[in-house]
Amino acid sequence: MPELPEVETVRRGLEPAMVGARILRVEQRRPDLRFPFPERFAERLAGRRIEALGRRAKYLLADLDDGEVLVMHLGMTGRFTVAAPDGSVAQPGEFHHEAGAALPHDHVVFRLSNGATVTYNDARRFGFMTLVARAELGEHPLFRGMGIEPLGNALDGASLAALFAGKSAPLKAALLDQRLVSGLGNIYVCEALNRARLSPRREAGTIARRDGGPTARSERLALVIRETLEEAVAAGGSSLRDYAHTDGSLGYFQHRFRVYDREGEPCPTPRCRGVVRRIVQSGRSTFFCAVCQR
């Protein structure tokens, strides 16, 4: 499943084509994806102007001029293409095609007033789209109780310490808990913990003081989480399995992985003689160095 940097990369690819444009019409080619589309979905979108395109965790949020928000989730294999008015896709890649050459899994097509065509393709149909009133977004079941944004200003050593204080759960599990920090996934948690030299098996509460205040560990972890995500966004994400940009080009952060999927390789931390190990935590692979990650 695409993680936060991949979703943010898609958002940035869609933004120039979508923001400020009016949706002339929507071609909805099936009644559902993971869930059924909202009632009169295509009709409600027709004529609406897209005021902004944001992101919350792994959700794309298109603010419309009638006060509703088009919420989009990529699922496991969802991807967008943006075609220019002449039907071509800039820098076409292996997952993408020219407008008009419809593929079997092109499920939703947005025809925009600026001449662009945005197509949503999803082979496994685990993605979905829905419409939510902006005023009700925070209390919607998809977003109610969602944790802080790891790329937002709310993430710092003090906030991490306060969230994790007193928790005996493994540090990796706490970081993946979307009620605490929203949008972090397996790949980037493994990478951040290695950079912070913290064991994924450490009790989460040990990065906080007894009074819930920040420690050097929580400050360092907050810093490297942001650095890792920002570096991944700048690299265009990680092209694993089905992920690619809206213009068809591939992300390349996977070439910078320090530990993820590097089992048996030397730890990249300077002067560390450890070897990357793989263990399973809560059904997910964890990659780390047992020597320098304490």
PAKE-476927 format. One line per 4 residues: number of its first residue (from 1); their letters; for each residue x negated, y, z of N, C-alpha, C. Coordinates in Angstrom, 3 decimals. Atoms other than C-alpha are relative to their C-alpha. Layout:
REM PAKE-476927
NUM = a = X,Y,Z,X,Y,Z,X,Y,Z | ... $
END
This chain:
REM PAKE-476927
1 = mpel = -0.849,-1.196,0.000,0.000,0.000,0.000,-0.881,1.241,0.000 | 0.792,-1.228,-0.022,-1.386,3.462,-0.836,-0.001,0.624,1.394 | 0.104,-0.652,-1.300,-2.648,5.228,2.278,0.077,1.509,-0.182 | -0.223,-1.452,0.023,-2.478,8.908,3.174,-0.829,0.722,-1.075 $
5 = peve = 0.746,-0.721,1.042,-5.367,10.094,0.919,0.523,-0.244,-1.403 | -0.555,0.279,1.322,-3.827,8.338,-2.079,1.303,0.776,-0.217 | -1.266,-0.727,0.126,-0.410,9.886,-1.398,-0.260,1.491,-0.151 | 0.339,-1.419,0.125,-1.978,13.320,-0.932,-0.567,0.298,-1.390 $
9 = tvrr = 0.522,-0.173,1.352,-3.847,12.863,-4.216,1.130,0.031,-1.022 | -1.167,-0.006,0.892,-0.563,12.016,-5.969,0.749,1.323,0.132 | -0.697,-1.282,-0.213,1.055,15.089,-4.392,-0.697,1.124,-0.761 | 0.746,-1.062,0.677,-1.706,17.325,-5.732,0.083,-0.140,-1.517 $
13 = glep = -0.142,0.200,1.433,-1.368,15.743,-9.169,1.367,0.405,-0.513 | -1.363,-0.350,0.408,2.391,16.300,-9.268,0.303,1.489,0.148 | -0.349,-1.377,-0.356,2.412,19.808,-7.805,-0.017,0.972,-1.180 | -0.003,-0.973,1.104,1.343,21.796,-10.912,1.143,-0.190,-0.981 $
17 = amvg = -1.058,0.269,0.965,3.969,20.101,-13.071,1.392,0.231,0.579 | -1.334,0.015,-0.568,6.858,20.060,-10.626,0.407,1.293,0.702 | -0.389,-1.163,-0.793,6.747,23.135,-8.384,0.309,1.192,-0.901 | -0.450,-1.121,0.801,8.658,26.028,-9.884,0.829,-0.400,-1.200 $
21 = aril = -0.769,0.482,1.152,10.241,23.860,-12.571,1.421,-0.371,0.434 | -1.371,0.435,-0.246,13.930,23.097,-12.845,0.170,-1.400,-0.602 | -0.254,1.350,0.491,15.074,19.499,-13.246,1.161,0.066,-0.997 | -1.043,-0.057,1.022,16.985,19.418,-16.538,0.918,-1.217,0.092 $
25 = rveq = -0.795,1.216,-0.173,18.090,15.828,-16.156,-0.891,-1.101,0.579 | 0.692,1.149,-0.583,17.170,12.597,-14.415,0.539,-1.259,-0.647 | -0.387,1.295,0.548,17.195,9.203,-16.099,-0.239,-1.046,1.091 | 0.053,1.031,-1.041,17.993,6.663,-13.376,0.328,-1.326,-0.654 $
29 = rrpd = -0.140,1.190,0.838,17.470,3.282,-14.977,0.394,-1.269,0.753 | -0.499,1.125,-0.771,18.597,1.007,-12.157,0.706,0.559,1.240 | -0.753,-0.531,-1.137,20.891,1.329,-9.112,-0.791,0.074,1.296 | 0.734,0.033,-1.256,18.220,0.683,-6.526,-1.489,-0.230,-0.238 $
33 = lrfp = 1.398,0.413,-0.081,14.556,0.314,-5.637,-0.063,-0.902,1.235 | -0.079,0.777,-1.232,13.826,-0.974,-2.128,1.389,0.133,0.618 | -1.352,-0.278,-0.472,17.121,0.661,-1.155,0.809,0.568,-1.160 | -0.806,-0.650,1.033,20.058,1.854,-3.264,-0.284,1.500,-0.055 $
37 = fper = 0.121,-1.447,0.126,19.743,5.371,-4.634,1.209,0.660,0.672 | -1.155,-0.708,-0.573,21.955,7.990,-2.930,1.117,0.133,-1.035 | -1.149,-0.174,0.880,25.413,8.457,-4.368,-0.189,1.224,-0.893 | 0.121,-1.082,1.000,25.388,10.609,-7.546,-1.419,0.588,-0.003 $
41 = faer = 1.393,-0.440,-0.116,21.578,10.785,-7.289,-0.417,0.876,-1.174 | 0.431,-0.753,1.178,20.852,11.901,-10.865,0.806,1.281,-0.162 | -0.871,-1.173,0.142,23.821,14.280,-10.914,-0.367,1.092,1.003 | 0.345,-0.979,-1.042,22.790,15.974,-7.648,-1.339,0.679,-0.270 $
45 = lagr = 1.310,-0.585,0.303,19.256,16.560,-8.931,0.034,0.894,-1.241 | -0.062,-0.765,1.252,20.242,17.955,-12.340,0.268,1.471,0.285 | -0.136,-1.443,-0.166,19.793,21.732,-12.454,-0.711,0.577,1.207 | 0.671,-0.482,-1.212,17.899,21.957,-9.175,-1.418,0.453,-0.314 $
49 = riea = 1.363,-0.506,0.130,14.713,23.988,-8.954,-0.846,-0.561,1.143 | 0.897,0.546,-1.012,11.749,22.453,-7.120,-0.806,1.153,0.601 | 0.623,-1.146,-0.655,10.585,25.062,-4.603,-1.389,-0.310,0.544 | 1.284,0.378,-0.583,7.691,23.154,-2.999,-0.112,-1.516,-0.022 $
53 = lgrr = 0.244,1.437,-0.068,6.107,19.716,-2.898,-0.970,-0.265,1.144 | 0.813,0.254,-1.178,4.831,18.603,0.487,-0.179,-1.489,0.242 | 0.228,1.386,-0.403,3.832,15.437,2.295,0.145,-0.100,1.507 | -0.060,0.327,-1.416,4.667,13.964,5.682,-0.406,-1.451,0.126 $
57 = akyl = 0.563,1.344,-0.064,2.538,10.920,6.511,-0.158,-0.529,-1.425 | 0.127,0.581,1.330,2.946,8.711,3.411,1.218,0.295,-0.881 | -1.185,-0.382,0.761,6.128,10.406,2.144,-0.261,1.284,-0.776 | 0.018,-1.225,0.798,6.315,12.965,-0.669,1.334,0.704,0.190 $
61 = ladl = -1.203,-0.773,-0.289,8.806,15.775,-0.014,0.131,1.144,-0.998 | -0.252,-1.067,0.971,10.184,17.910,-2.856,1.165,0.852,0.497 | -1.039,-0.924,-0.466,12.095,20.922,-1.488,0.758,0.556,-1.199 | -0.842,-0.466,1.093,15.012,21.815,-3.754,0.707,1.300,0.378 $
65 = ddge = -0.560,-1.331,-0.249,16.745,25.169,-4.141,1.392,-0.024,0.610 | -1.313,0.078,-0.646,20.017,23.890,-2.668,-0.101,-0.425,1.465 | 0.184,0.353,-1.401,18.494,23.058,0.725,-0.210,-1.479,0.250 | 0.284,1.422,-0.175,18.054,19.348,0.106,-1.474,-0.279,-0.299 $
69 = vlvm = 1.374,0.445,0.238,14.741,17.471,0.066,0.046,-1.352,-0.680 | 0.160,1.286,0.666,13.918,14.724,-2.399,-1.161,-0.715,0.673 | 1.008,0.771,-0.719,12.055,12.175,-0.270,-0.399,-1.186,-0.856 | 0.495,1.071,0.867,9.853,9.743,-2.212,-1.090,-0.790,0.707 $
73 = hlgm = 1.014,0.880,-0.581,7.834,6.769,-0.995,-0.473,-0.956,-1.080 | 0.571,0.801,1.082,5.470,4.812,-3.247,0.079,-1.497,0.247 | -0.006,1.422,-0.274,5.854,1.478,-1.510,-1.366,-0.608,-0.236 | 1.270,0.673,0.252,3.156,-0.969,-2.623,-0.555,0.281,-1.396 $
77 = tgrf = 0.477,-0.131,1.377,3.009,-0.458,-6.391,0.577,1.213,-0.723 | -0.580,-1.165,0.652,4.845,2.805,-7.052,-1.061,0.969,-0.474 | 0.935,-0.999,0.515,3.079,5.383,-9.194,0.749,0.936,-0.951 | -0.584,-1.018,0.870,3.882,8.541,-11.130,-0.941,0.274,-1.166 $
81 = tvaa = 0.767,-0.564,1.102,2.764,9.717,-14.541,0.586,1.358,-0.328 | -0.433,-1.321,0.435,2.926,13.298,-15.747,-0.376,0.153,-1.464 | 0.240,-0.153,1.427,3.305,13.770,-19.493,0.243,1.452,-0.401 | -0.124,-1.359,0.513,2.809,17.111,-21.264,1.150,0.071,-1.003 $
85 = pdgs = -1.110,-0.137,0.951,5.471,18.534,-23.612,-0.177,-0.777,-1.299 | 0.207,0.744,1.243,3.832,16.793,-26.596,0.058,-1.511,0.218 | -0.140,1.430,-0.281,4.277,13.449,-24.833,-1.265,-0.690,0.419 | 1.269,0.624,-0.353,0.609,12.874,-24.067,-0.270,0.105,1.492 $
89 = vaqp = 0.454,-0.014,-1.384,-0.900,12.044,-20.699,-1.473,0.353,0.000 | 1.405,-0.386,-0.062,-4.139,13.835,-19.889,-0.814,-1.129,0.614 | 0.890,1.032,-0.497,-6.996,11.362,-19.382,0.764,-1.292,0.309 | -0.788,1.201,-0.294,-4.797,8.262,-19.757,-0.877,-1.103,0.566 $
93 = gefh = 0.741,1.073,-0.645,-5.861,5.324,-17.628,0.720,-1.319,-0.175 | -0.502,1.345,0.242,-5.130,1.645,-17.397,1.447,-0.196,0.408 | -1.362,0.201,-0.474,-1.814,2.079,-15.586,1.014,0.887,-0.726 | -0.872,-1.058,0.492,-0.388,4.855,-17.723,0.208,-0.057,-1.500 $
97 = heag = -0.447,0.115,1.376,1.226,5.453,-21.073,0.565,1.325,-0.457 | -0.587,-1.223,0.523,2.609,8.115,-23.349,1.506,0.005,0.211 | -1.453,-0.118,-0.152,6.093,9.441,-22.759,0.661,-0.506,-1.264 | -0.679,0.580,1.145,8.538,7.658,-25.009,-0.311,-1.477,-0.156 $
101 = aalp = 0.347,1.418,0.033,6.675,4.360,-24.725,0.396,-0.611,1.331 | -0.510,0.419,-1.301,8.885,3.226,-21.852,-0.438,-1.414,0.339 | 0.388,1.302,-0.503,7.603,0.333,-19.803,1.144,-0.596,0.815 | -1.130,0.642,-0.694,9.894,-2.233,-18.130,0.220,0.511,1.419 $
105 = hdhv = -0.126,-0.409,-1.395,9.189,-0.840,-14.665,0.054,1.520,0.181 | -0.261,-1.437,-0.096,9.775,2.840,-15.472,1.451,0.164,0.475 | -1.342,0.025,-0.581,12.749,3.280,-13.138,0.671,1.366,0.087 | -0.569,-1.343,-0.113,13.182,7.066,-12.800,-0.837,0.951,-0.848 $
109 = vfrl = 0.688,-0.974,0.851,12.326,9.799,-15.316,0.596,1.372,0.259 | -0.423,-1.383,-0.238,12.475,13.516,-14.487,-0.387,0.831,-1.218 | 0.252,-0.912,1.115,12.814,15.872,-17.472,0.052,1.419,0.566 | 0.128,-1.300,-0.647,11.634,19.331,-16.385,0.090,1.153,-0.990 $
113 = snga = -0.219,-1.176,0.848,12.304,22.824,-17.704,-1.274,0.517,-0.642 | 1.265,-0.446,0.590,8.600,23.438,-18.380,-0.489,-0.940,-1.098 | 0.354,0.939,1.062,8.566,20.578,-20.885,-0.678,-1.260,0.482 | 0.675,1.187,-0.528,6.808,18.098,-18.611,1.003,-1.104,0.291 $
117 = tvty = -0.789,1.174,-0.363,8.126,14.594,-18.015,-0.743,-0.747,1.095 | 0.592,0.733,-1.120,7.463,12.879,-14.689,0.717,-1.345,0.100 | -0.571,1.342,0.006,7.989,9.106,-14.668,-0.460,-0.782,1.221 | 0.321,0.850,-1.138,8.159,6.842,-11.645,0.087,-1.455,-0.430 $
121 = ndar = 0.115,1.397,0.387,7.018,3.272,-12.292,-0.287,-0.814,1.259 | 0.186,0.784,-1.220,7.228,0.539,-9.654,0.315,-1.466,-0.296 | -0.187,1.389,0.414,6.686,-3.102,-10.581,0.693,-0.835,1.073 | -0.566,0.838,-1.057,7.578,-4.567,-7.178,1.208,0.648,0.681 $
125 = rfgf = -1.175,-0.728,-0.494,10.210,-1.940,-6.311,0.059,0.061,1.533 | 0.014,-0.205,-1.446,9.102,-1.467,-2.698,0.049,1.490,0.351 | -0.146,-1.425,-0.235,9.178,2.304,-3.108,1.469,0.365,0.079 | -1.393,-0.446,-0.002,12.320,4.373,-2.744,0.061,1.512,-0.081 $
129 = mtlv = -0.286,-1.432,0.033,13.856,7.820,-3.165,1.330,0.241,0.692 | -1.256,-0.374,-0.625,16.533,9.543,-1.132,0.074,1.507,0.093 | -0.220,-1.434,-0.162,17.993,12.997,-0.539,0.427,0.266,1.427 | -0.267,-0.345,-1.395,18.026,14.597,2.917,0.082,1.516,0.104 $
133 = arae = -0.077,-1.444,-0.231,19.147,18.055,4.008,-1.231,0.453,0.766 | 1.209,-0.498,-0.648,16.089,20.098,4.976,0.229,0.226,1.494 | -0.275,-0.296,-1.406,17.736,21.163,8.245,0.079,-1.262,0.855 | -0.160,1.253,-0.740,18.204,17.499,9.203,-1.213,-0.918,-0.136 $
137 = lgeh = 1.131,0.875,0.322,14.824,16.166,8.072,-0.682,-0.541,1.260 | 0.715,0.424,-1.197,13.204,16.059,11.515,0.710,-1.062,0.803 | -0.783,0.990,-0.742,16.021,13.963,12.947,0.424,-1.183,-0.855 | -0.336,1.122,0.871,16.352,11.641,9.977,-0.736,-1.249,0.493 $
141 = plfr = 0.658,1.219,-0.486,15.578,7.999,10.858,-1.396,-0.247,-0.571 | 1.324,0.194,0.586,12.587,8.031,8.488,-1.078,0.800,0.727 | 0.992,-0.914,-0.549,10.910,10.882,10.369,0.118,0.213,1.508 | -0.190,-0.182,-1.435,12.329,10.873,13.887,-1.043,-0.818,0.766 $
145 = gmgi = 0.991,0.703,-0.806,9.604,9.983,16.382,-1.342,-0.193,-0.675 | 1.270,0.137,0.716,6.815,10.251,13.815,-1.090,0.804,0.697 | 1.105,-0.629,-0.711,3.425,11.142,15.276,-0.610,1.184,-0.729 | 0.653,-1.175,0.558,1.069,14.008,14.548,-0.677,-0.335,-1.320 $
149 = eplg = 0.669,0.167,1.284,-0.434,14.534,11.113,-1.512,-0.017,0.201 | 1.445,0.050,-0.190,-4.099,13.459,10.980,-0.772,1.055,-0.784 | 0.658,-1.090,0.731,-4.898,16.193,8.442,0.502,1.370,0.449 | -0.533,-1.274,-0.473,-2.958,18.865,10.327,-0.822,0.557,1.146 $
153 = nald = 0.730,-0.652,-1.081,-4.217,21.299,12.922,0.277,-0.617,1.359 | -0.360,0.584,-1.292,-2.526,19.267,15.656,-0.983,-1.074,0.453 | 0.918,1.076,-0.364,-5.194,16.557,15.552,-1.323,0.558,0.489 | 1.302,-0.333,-0.563,-8.118,17.228,17.878,-0.266,-0.951,1.159 $
157 = gasl = 0.353,0.905,-1.078,-9.877,15.541,20.760,0.993,0.015,1.137 | -0.952,-0.110,-1.101,-7.408,16.845,23.312,1.305,-0.722,-0.314 | -1.264,0.653,0.354,-4.353,15.603,21.398,-0.155,-1.510,-0.027 | 0.228,1.442,0.005,-5.862,12.151,20.848,-0.081,-0.543,1.424 $
161 = aalf = 0.136,0.447,-1.387,-6.809,11.868,24.509,1.355,-0.051,0.686 | -1.316,-0.038,-0.630,-3.316,12.868,25.613,0.889,-1.130,-0.499 | -0.820,1.064,0.576,-1.693,10.356,23.249,-0.424,-1.383,0.485 | 0.522,1.329,-0.300,-3.953,7.453,24.232,-0.217,-0.236,1.491 $
165 = agks = 0.271,0.136,-1.441,-4.351,8.106,27.970,0.853,-1.112,0.612 | -0.700,1.072,-0.700,-3.457,5.041,30.025,0.392,-1.174,-0.854 | -0.405,1.088,0.893,-2.980,2.781,26.990,-1.070,-1.095,-0.025 | 0.924,1.138,0.010,-4.529,-0.681,27.152,-0.082,-0.662,-1.370 $
169 = aplk = 0.029,0.569,1.355,-3.823,-1.475,23.489,-1.356,0.254,-0.642 | 1.257,-0.257,0.711,-6.880,-1.839,21.231,0.043,1.338,-0.720 | 0.073,-1.322,0.607,-8.053,1.463,19.825,0.502,-0.011,-1.438 | -0.466,0.051,1.380,-7.410,0.361,16.258,1.522,-0.055,-0.063 $
173 = aall = -1.463,0.106,-0.007,-3.810,-0.613,17.075,0.641,1.335,0.347 | -0.548,-1.304,-0.383,-3.208,2.760,18.734,-0.076,0.980,-1.159 | 0.144,-0.911,1.141,-4.518,4.618,15.684,0.974,-0.336,-1.122 | -0.948,0.411,1.034,-2.210,2.605,13.425,1.451,0.166,0.430 $
177 = dqrl = -1.357,-0.194,-0.506,0.824,3.311,15.622,0.544,1.317,-0.549 | -0.519,-1.190,0.676,2.840,5.738,13.477,0.764,0.929,0.941 | -0.651,-0.860,-0.995,4.601,7.056,16.597,-1.009,0.910,0.681 | 1.048,-0.800,-0.621,1.267,8.434,17.782,-0.684,0.889,-1.044 $
181 = vsgl = 0.644,-0.723,1.110,-0.602,9.422,14.603,0.629,-0.526,-1.282 | -0.729,0.445,1.187,1.347,9.310,11.349,-0.884,0.012,-1.237 | 0.666,0.019,1.290,-0.102,8.242,8.030,-1.315,-0.738,-0.055 | 1.253,0.732,0.038,-3.268,6.449,9.091,0.269,-1.455,-0.368 $
185 = gniy = -0.121,1.389,0.412,-3.745,3.040,7.468,-1.263,-0.777,0.307 | 1.061,0.924,-0.398,-6.046,0.074,7.841,-1.378,0.399,-0.512 | 1.298,-0.312,0.594,-8.796,1.162,5.461,-0.682,1.147,0.730 | 0.639,-1.210,-0.516,-9.402,4.625,6.851,-0.201,-0.046,1.511 $
189 = vcea = 0.258,0.199,-1.420,-9.078,3.570,10.491,-1.305,-0.773,0.184 | 1.264,0.741,-0.063,-11.849,1.001,9.945,-1.187,0.917,-0.284 | 1.090,-0.894,0.377,-13.989,3.639,8.256,-0.277,1.045,1.084 | 0.181,-1.039,-1.018,-13.394,6.319,10.902,-0.612,-0.568,1.274 $
193 = lnra = 0.552,0.590,-1.220,-14.128,3.987,13.818,-1.483,-0.307,-0.164 | 1.427,0.238,0.214,-17.442,3.023,12.253,-0.783,1.297,0.071 | 0.691,-1.297,-0.041,-18.408,6.658,11.767,-0.075,0.537,1.420 | -0.019,-0.486,-1.382,-17.422,7.421,15.355,-0.736,-0.932,0.955 $
197 = rlsp = 0.717,1.009,-0.790,-19.323,4.332,16.602,0.839,-0.485,1.178 | -0.920,0.498,-1.017,-16.304,3.102,18.514,0.544,-1.354,-0.435 | -0.487,1.331,0.323,-15.225,-0.527,18.678,1.505,0.008,-0.207 | -1.452,0.105,0.197,-11.785,-1.335,17.261,0.677,-0.768,1.135 $
201 = rrea = -0.553,0.791,-1.095,-11.348,-3.645,20.278,-0.003,0.741,1.338 | 0.024,-0.806,-1.221,-11.981,-0.921,22.882,1.416,0.384,0.405 | -1.312,-0.462,-0.454,-8.957,-0.038,25.037,0.181,1.465,-0.367 | -0.234,-1.364,0.477,-7.405,3.119,23.617,-0.153,1.025,1.118 $
205 = gtia = 0.049,-0.954,-1.102,-7.169,4.751,27.039,-1.385,0.388,0.433 | 1.360,-0.306,-0.436,-10.939,4.700,27.478,-0.612,1.196,-0.714 | 0.547,-1.207,0.639,-11.405,7.634,25.121,0.545,1.266,0.676 | -0.550,-1.139,-0.745,-9.510,9.861,27.603,-0.484,-0.048,1.443 $
209 = rrdg = 0.283,-0.041,-1.431,-10.310,11.015,31.109,1.206,-0.517,0.770 | -1.110,0.514,-0.802,-8.159,9.745,33.960,1.165,0.979,0.058 | -1.067,-0.989,-0.022,-6.226,13.002,33.923,0.581,0.255,-1.389 | -0.500,-0.152,1.360,-5.576,12.611,30.167,-0.754,1.019,-0.825 $
213 = gpta = 0.783,-0.991,0.726,-8.154,15.199,29.187,-0.940,-0.633,-1.013 | 0.870,0.523,1.060,-10.515,14.853,26.205,-1.380,-0.387,0.513 | 1.376,0.411,-0.267,-13.897,13.145,26.268,-0.810,0.214,-1.270 | 0.841,-0.096,1.196,-16.842,13.219,23.901,0.455,-1.007,-1.047 $
217 = rser = -0.476,1.009,0.945,-15.434,10.043,22.358,1.233,0.473,-0.760 | -1.215,-0.454,0.681,-12.019,11.542,21.621,-0.293,1.163,-0.935 | 0.375,-1.126,0.868,-13.595,14.713,20.220,-0.678,-0.505,-1.266 | 0.707,0.535,1.164,-15.894,12.698,17.961,0.949,-0.753,-0.920 $
221 = lalv = -0.939,0.780,0.813,-13.104,10.397,16.801,0.931,0.911,-0.791 | -0.882,-0.928,0.716,-10.759,13.274,15.926,-0.734,0.647,-1.168 | 0.793,-0.646,1.050,-13.537,14.939,13.946,-0.222,-0.942,-1.179 | 0.316,0.897,1.118,-14.461,11.854,11.911,1.260,-0.475,-0.719 $
225 = iret = -1.252,0.338,0.698,-10.829,10.978,11.195,0.285,1.043,-1.069 | -0.262,-1.070,0.968,-10.369,14.342,9.538,-1.040,0.001,-1.107 | 1.061,0.011,1.009,-13.740,14.157,7.773,0.189,-1.159,-0.983 | -0.183,1.169,0.863,-13.023,10.665,6.440,1.158,0.204,-0.964 $
229 = leea = -1.160,-0.224,0.857,-9.581,11.589,5.134,-0.268,1.093,-1.028 | 0.289,-1.096,0.931,-10.775,14.859,3.600,-0.963,-0.451,-1.091 | 0.935,0.524,0.990,-13.658,13.072,1.893,0.716,-0.924,-0.983 | -0.748,0.913,0.866,-11.267,10.432,0.562,0.906,0.764,-0.959 $
233 = vaag = -0.855,-0.814,0.873,-8.858,13.072,-0.779,-0.845,0.653,-1.089 | 0.875,-0.634,0.986,-11.754,14.879,-2.469,-0.465,-1.003,-1.055 | 0.426,1.044,0.934,-12.776,11.559,-4.055,1.166,-0.558,-0.793 | -1.168,0.485,0.723,-9.221,10.967,-5.262,0.537,-1.298,0.518 $
237 = gssl = -0.515,1.227,-0.584,-8.495,8.108,-2.893,-0.799,-1.215,-0.409 | 0.663,1.271,0.285,-9.411,4.455,-3.284,0.832,-0.796,-0.989 | -0.735,0.742,1.029,-8.422,2.531,-6.408,-0.035,-1.484,0.320 | -0.121,1.401,-0.345,-7.418,-0.794,-4.907,1.305,-0.517,-0.580 $
241 = rdya = -1.165,0.601,0.637,-5.015,-2.988,-6.891,0.696,1.004,-0.917 | -0.849,-0.742,0.940,-2.309,-0.734,-8.340,-0.144,1.508,0.042 | 0.020,-1.449,-0.158,-3.270,2.760,-7.223,-0.807,0.701,-1.088 | 0.721,-0.887,0.913,-4.277,5.456,-9.729,0.642,1.371,0.071 $
245 = htdg = -0.491,-1.371,-0.026,-3.841,9.207,-10.177,1.163,0.194,-0.962 | -1.099,-0.314,0.918,-0.947,10.879,-11.956,-0.479,0.185,-1.429 | 0.501,-0.156,1.363,-3.234,11.521,-14.945,-0.656,-1.286,-0.511 | 0.532,1.284,0.440,-4.337,7.900,-15.083,-1.413,-0.279,0.461 $
249 = slgy = 1.365,0.230,-0.460,-7.839,8.408,-13.683,0.017,-0.714,1.342 | 0.073,0.817,-1.200,-9.008,6.234,-10.814,-0.762,0.713,1.113 | 0.743,-0.502,-1.143,-10.055,7.273,-7.319,-1.261,-0.821,0.188 | 1.252,0.736,-0.140,-13.552,6.258,-6.264,-0.531,-0.021,1.431 $
253 = fqhr = 0.487,0.041,-1.372,-13.725,6.504,-2.457,-0.402,-1.416,0.407 | 0.365,1.367,-0.357,-13.942,2.690,-2.360,-1.494,-0.247,-0.170 | 1.443,0.145,0.162,-17.546,3.096,-3.530,-0.761,0.590,1.180 | 0.625,-0.594,-1.181,-18.223,5.011,-0.296,0.375,-0.740,1.282 $
257 = frvy = -0.353,0.747,-1.196,-16.761,2.431,2.066,-1.266,-0.383,0.759 | 1.116,0.390,-0.852,-19.126,1.885,4.966,0.172,-1.449,0.478 | -0.211,1.333,-0.557,-17.525,-1.235,6.411,1.180,-0.747,-0.634 | -1.191,0.688,0.504,-14.145,-1.967,4.809,-0.362,-0.915,-1.164 $
261 = dreg = 0.267,1.014,1.021,-14.402,-5.175,2.752,-1.491,-0.205,-0.241 | 1.456,0.136,0.126,-18.176,-5.234,3.414,-0.536,-1.101,0.925 | 0.410,1.059,-0.920,-18.306,-8.376,5.553,-1.333,-0.615,-0.424 | 1.289,0.620,0.249,-21.847,-9.738,5.864,-1.076,0.956,-0.467 $
265 = epcp = 0.983,-0.980,0.450,-23.533,-6.563,4.628,-0.604,0.739,1.199 | 0.618,-0.744,-1.097,-25.967,-4.519,6.757,0.840,1.221,0.375 | -0.708,-1.197,-0.442,-24.353,-1.803,8.858,-0.693,1.232,-0.579 | 0.606,-1.178,0.621,-24.903,1.567,7.133,-0.475,1.057,0.987 $
269 = tprc = 0.419,-0.990,-0.993,-25.502,3.449,10.399,-1.520,0.013,0.094 | 1.460,-0.080,-0.063,-29.104,4.715,10.440,-0.557,-0.669,1.256 | 0.744,0.696,-1.062,-31.464,2.567,12.559,0.806,-1.101,0.687 | -0.768,1.122,-0.546,-28.703,0.033,13.275,-0.368,-1.260,-0.780 $
273 = rgvv = 0.372,1.267,0.644,-29.690,-3.564,12.569,1.171,-0.986,-0.015 | -1.163,0.865,-0.020,-26.172,-4.904,12.833,0.487,-0.362,-1.387 | -0.616,0.468,1.233,-24.128,-6.670,10.178,1.510,0.196,0.126 | -1.442,-0.223,-0.017,-20.548,-5.844,9.237,0.716,-1.334,0.208 $
277 = rriv = -0.790,1.188,-0.312,-18.146,-8.364,10.731,1.462,0.223,-0.374 | -1.441,-0.057,0.248,-14.536,-9.185,9.938,0.720,-0.806,1.073 | -0.887,0.699,-0.919,-11.947,-10.059,12.569,1.426,0.321,-0.409 | -1.408,-0.255,0.285,-8.155,-10.164,12.459,0.658,0.552,1.246 $
281 = qsgr = -0.739,-0.631,-1.092,-6.128,-7.811,14.659,1.423,0.257,-0.480 | -1.420,-0.177,0.357,-2.324,-7.901,14.538,0.266,-0.354,-1.455 | -0.227,0.472,1.355,-2.483,-9.780,11.257,-0.734,0.765,-1.076 | 0.723,-0.799,0.995,-4.786,-7.255,9.568,-1.503,-0.191,0.170 $
285 = stff = 1.453,0.110,-0.055,-8.451,-7.511,8.678,-0.605,1.273,0.580 | 0.751,-1.113,-0.568,-10.732,-5.311,10.744,-1.466,-0.213,-0.324 | 1.424,0.062,0.329,-14.251,-4.579,9.530,-0.740,0.978,0.905 | 0.732,-0.857,-0.941,-16.795,-3.212,12.019,-1.369,-0.585,0.269 $
289 = cavc = 1.326,0.452,-0.429,-20.328,-3.473,13.383,0.021,-0.150,1.508 | -0.047,0.261,-1.445,-20.500,-5.094,16.813,-1.216,0.563,0.718 | 1.212,-0.522,-0.634,-23.948,-3.589,17.413,0.145,1.473,0.358 | -0.050,-1.444,-0.275,-23.352,0.155,17.079,1.383,0.512,0.349 $
293 = qr = -1.350,-0.432,-0.367,-19.581,0.294,17.585,0.330,-0.576,1.364 | -0.118,0.424,-1.397,-19.183,0.167,21.345,1.428,0.143,0.520 $
END
